[in-house]
């Protein structure tokens, strides 16, 4: 069968939705409740897709979640993941979503966690809170069609202003939600996505037009929701689904970026406002938005901040009650809920009076004409353009319009009548001494699907532009109690139509909600009063045995966890190169943020380095397959090193093999392009050698990956000027240089790896201070941690032995002079620590490091002592091989050198000489190592292994061996650095061989 054009466009949007879902979080059809199981509100409690902690998270309100995140006991990633998983279940049961934003949401959560980890502070008042957003609120680069087929090619070029402000406040936008055709139903159905249903009774509607938001909050798929309201479109869904919904006074919240047919119609303004599961969260939302002064961008807004209203007091307010609006009589459940609320308010001491509705029919006559001043021509034209069938409720809504468009004069006249009605209503409230009005939010509980036709219980407050809060009473419809009022005589056709719709058995378990109305621009006072009233109404005491009814879910429809769940296959998403698709991948990425990132970066770097770097890591992991595989391989490898759990070793090898394939594909694409490698590809290769060096299995691959990273950076800088504009640029460059040096120094006197001198020269000027004596740059280094010139000097020392052609008097003199300099730097640092008042210029400069408690100062001292000791070894080993060399005669003041050391018997693969005496360098190093508070900080990073290896070769008594071994084991246990296993094994062999040698010599 050939599909119509509109059907093809609808299918395109449904595919976007389908592709946005994470299959790992979807339940098989066999594990879902059957269609006749209507109340699914508590289904997640019985379905083990959610971990117990995730269930706990999704049951908490925003203010509580924020408190936990501020205390560091909860992360944004945990929170976002929990709500995303619950939302996936909710969508399967309720069809409430139009698109999931899984990758964007998790990337944002990772950014937030990185910021908190580096600063100890939350980004803003909505930090880490997952928020669902109605589809027609623009999200940049996403289709925004307002449920019109004709607009399905409309891609937003920027976020709506409210979305921008939510992000600024730290919110995580994780799902977009469904709405009805034309956005003028109190139902939620359209030809693109179909009907959304109510979590408490799936035969009922969640309301509209923000029906997807109602279902989202009713099922607790989000902490907060964003809806729009021109006739009850926030309050009705909140009421139908048992949530809280605020309708603000117009021009309070920023509306810019909402895509709606009829822009420019200002007689009845649409507002954008929150749905929540607590009044506290509504307050939180409003303050977070208005504290950012949106009127500075959307100048039509009233520049009125959100004032923190004092808590309402029971003896400080008068509540007027509208039992019936005089047009349509409420259904029995609502009347019961209203009676119970009044009883409880009176019992609590609140002054409650009856409030005769003031001419609501008059208000409706004005309102209905102003909804469609063009006789709904614009909406009808859009529907005709798309070719979609028009829903009966759409036709019903359009019939409120006059047959012909209003003339300008008629529109003006209606505006005058509107203002007069507003003034009259305000006067009546004042005359009757009423501060707030308590009334139904709808004539009944949630209506059956596609039957909601009466708007006036909410819409009347739109024409009056008064703030309102819909709230649950804690009661639900009970057929045995809420029986039909058999003796009621309808007053009109509308009243009779709605009276006949009520069949008690059809509305089982539907929440009973009410609405509290305040005065124009008294939004804060209205929210405060709603907090008091709702708490009184939902008090568990005195409810005549009526409880919030739910039904058990048959265990047959609950998901069971299998042992193989750990390694969920990666899903493919055409929008992204990569995606985190399983809990375990999220856990591995979280390990990077919580632990591994602190190992590979130094804590002394500039404050901006770590959070910005971790944000980049998260983005690359979520959007670029080569980086994802390489980074997850590192995380799994490090987890294995720390826990020795074999599953992590297998995962590491799996991701490593995938990374090799992905990187090869990327390199092939790079070869065929004219551009240089991007940051993500460089980062992927960097993590390949990090994995090889930190992990248990792939050490021999490290050198090839370092060479590859060097070549990528050289190619990149050949395509663009060499610069370090972003932390990631400096981190990658320092990392490549550091690993090049360390591979060339991996064995004291024998390492086949050669540092790429051209690359070193290319980057050295950018990374280094102008003089090699400046050690302060090391305090701001994210990877190197000690001055680059010291690494260069140590490398030169090794080259003296490996390359005889370098052994010239001039070259040796230069190396000797530079080493003397660094030895004096070490003396100065140590004297400064002992005598902080010494005013020497060098010491004054270095005291800055100590003043700022630069923990790697001691690591630098160890590098100096190890490098100096290495030079002594080299000189002794090559002594006699060149006539130009003289025996070294220099020594630091007061530190005479030891006697010449024993020569190694092997020249082709030498080891450092061993001695029964201790060198001055070793003595100074051991003195540092015996102060545990010193190495407490630097053993949490990668820096210390090379000098410790040198000292491991130099120690010659059991006490010193035990100390070196203890420090290396401490580093290994704290960081999981796999290279340390190999170093320890090598040293253990050396120490054992020395014991044997000394025993044979009688030593």
Secondary structure, 3 states (H helix, E strand, C coil): CCCCHHHHHHHHHHHHHHHHCCHHHCCCHHHCCCCCCCCCCCHHHHCCCCCHHHHHHHCCCHHHHHHHHHHCCCCHHHHHHHHHHHHHHHHHHHCCEEEECHHHHHHHHHHHHHHHHHHCCCCCCCCCCEEEEECCECCCCCECCCCCHHHCCCECCCCCHHHHHHHHCCCEEEEEECCCHHHCCCCCCCCCCCCCEECCEEEEECCCCCHHHHHHHHCCCCCEEEEEECCCCCHHHHHHHCCEEEECCCCCCCCCCECCCCCCCCCCCCEEEEEECCHHHHHHHHHHHHCCCHHHCCCCCCCCCCCCCCCCCCCCCEEEEECCCCCCCCCHHHHHHHHHHHHHHHHHCCEEEECCCCCHHHHHHHHHHHHCCCCCHHHHHHHHHHCCCCCHHHHHHHCCCCCCCCCHHHHHHHHHHHHHHHHHHHHHHHHCCCCEEEEECCCCCCCECCCCCCCHHHHHHHHHCCCEEEEEEEEECCCCCCCCCCCCCCCCHHHHHHHHHCCHHHHCCCEEEEEEECCCCCHHHHHHHHHHHHHHHCCCCCCCCCCCCCCCCCHHHCCCCCHHHHCCCCCCCCCCCCCCCCHHHHHHHHHHHHHHHHHHCCCCCCHHHHHHHHHHHHHHHHHCHHHHHHHHHHHHHHHHHHHCCHHHHHHHHHHHHHHHHHHHHHHHHHHCCCCCCCHHHHHHHHHHHHHHHHCCCCHHHHHHHHHHHHHHHHHHHHHCCCCCCCHHHHHHHHHHHHHHHHHHCCCCCCCCCCCCHHHHHHHHHHHCCCCCCCCHHHHHCCCCCCCHHHHHHHHHHHHHHHCHHHCCHHHHHHHHHHHHHHHHHHHHHHHHHHCCCCCCHHHHHHHHHHHCCCCCHHHHHHHHHHHHHHHHHHHHHHCCCCCCCCCCCCCCCCCCCCCCCCCCCCCCCCCCCCCCCCCHHHHHHHHHHCCHHHHHHHCCCCCCHHHHHHHHHHCCCHHHHHHHHHHHHHHHHHHCCCHHHHHHHHHHHHHHHHHHHHHHHCC
